[in-house]
Amino acid sequence: MLVLSRSTDGRILIGNDIVITVVQTSKDSVRLGITAPKDVVILREELLEKSKNRQKQQEAHRSTSS
């Protein structure tokens, strides 16, 4: 893992077409802006986990309903 320190308006470049900008910092959080091509999927980790759990529940429900 690469760990970087950036101040507000600082930018991090990933490849040639992804830019992460520090929009705002506070004591407990950081707001980031991400500019990327439309074909790049960007998800918050907790939403991905929630989606995976929902899929598992639906699969379990289908297997018990059959």
C-alpha positions as a Python dict, from the first residue, in 0.01 Angstrom:
ca = {
    (1, 'M'): (0, 0, 0),
    (2, 'L'): (126, 342, -91),
    (3, 'V'): (48, 605, 175),
    (4, 'L'): (59, 970, 73),
    (5, 'S'): (-2, 1297, 252),
    (6, 'R'): (-185, 1565, 57),
    (7, 'S'): (-336, 1895, 160),
    (8, 'T'): (-666, 2035, 34),
    (9, 'D'): (-665, 2062, -347),
    (10, 'G'): (-373, 1819, -363),
    (11, 'R'): (-399, 1566, -645),
    (12, 'I'): (-291, 1209, -701),
    (13, 'L'): (-267, 1070, -1054),
    (14, 'I'): (-332, 705, -1133),
    (15, 'G'): (-223, 617, -1484),
    (16, 'N'): (-298, 874, -1749),
    (17, 'D'): (-669, 925, -1689),
    (18, 'I'): (-759, 894, -1320),
    (19, 'V'): (-718, 1192, -1086),
    (20, 'I'): (-798, 1190, -714),
    (21, 'T'): (-833, 1536, -560),
    (22, 'V'): (-846, 1613, -187),
    (23, 'V'): (-1154, 1834, -167),
    (24, 'Q'): (-1174, 1885, 209),
    (25, 'T'): (-1009, 1756, 525),
    (26, 'S'): (-1130, 1760, 883),
    (27, 'K'): (-1024, 1595, 1205),
    (28, 'D'): (-1206, 1267, 1135),
    (29, 'S'): (-1253, 1253, 759),
    (30, 'V'): (-1128, 1338, 413),
    (31, 'R'): (-1349, 1425, 115),
    (32, 'L'): (-1209, 1308, -216),
    (33, 'G'): (-1309, 1389, -570),
    (34, 'I'): (-1237, 1131, -838),
    (35, 'T'): (-1215, 1203, -1208),
    (36, 'A'): (-1206, 890, -1423),
    (37, 'P'): (-1333, 761, -1757),
    (38, 'K'): (-1697, 648, -1757),
    (39, 'D'): (-1598, 286, -1810),
    (40, 'V'): (-1408, 276, -1478),
    (41, 'V'): (-1627, 146, -1195),
    (42, 'I'): (-1578, 331, -866),
    (43, 'L'): (-1748, 187, -557),
    (44, 'R'): (-1723, 251, -186),
    (45, 'E'): (-1613, -71, -19),
    (46, 'E'): (-1913, -87, 214),
    (47, 'L'): (-2152, -74, -84),
    (48, 'L'): (-1968, -358, -254),
    (49, 'E'): (-1989, -567, 64),
    (50, 'K'): (-2360, -488, 103),
    (51, 'S'): (-2421, -594, -258),
    (52, 'K'): (-2232, -922, -206),
    (53, 'N'): (-2430, -997, 112),
    (54, 'R'): (-2759, -925, -66),
    (55, 'Q'): (-2664, -1162, -348),
    (56, 'K'): (-2579, -1437, -99),
    (57, 'Q'): (-2915, -1389, 75),
    (58, 'Q'): (-3101, -1406, -255),
    (59, 'E'): (-2916, -1722, -356),
    (60, 'A'): (-2991, -1882, -18),
    (61, 'H'): (-3357, -1786, -50),
    (62, 'R'): (-3376, -1936, -402),
    (63, 'S'): (-3218, -2262, -290),
    (64, 'T'): (-3463, -2302, 1),
    (65, 'S'): (-3763, -2207, -216),
    (66, 'S'): (-3693, -2473, -478),
}
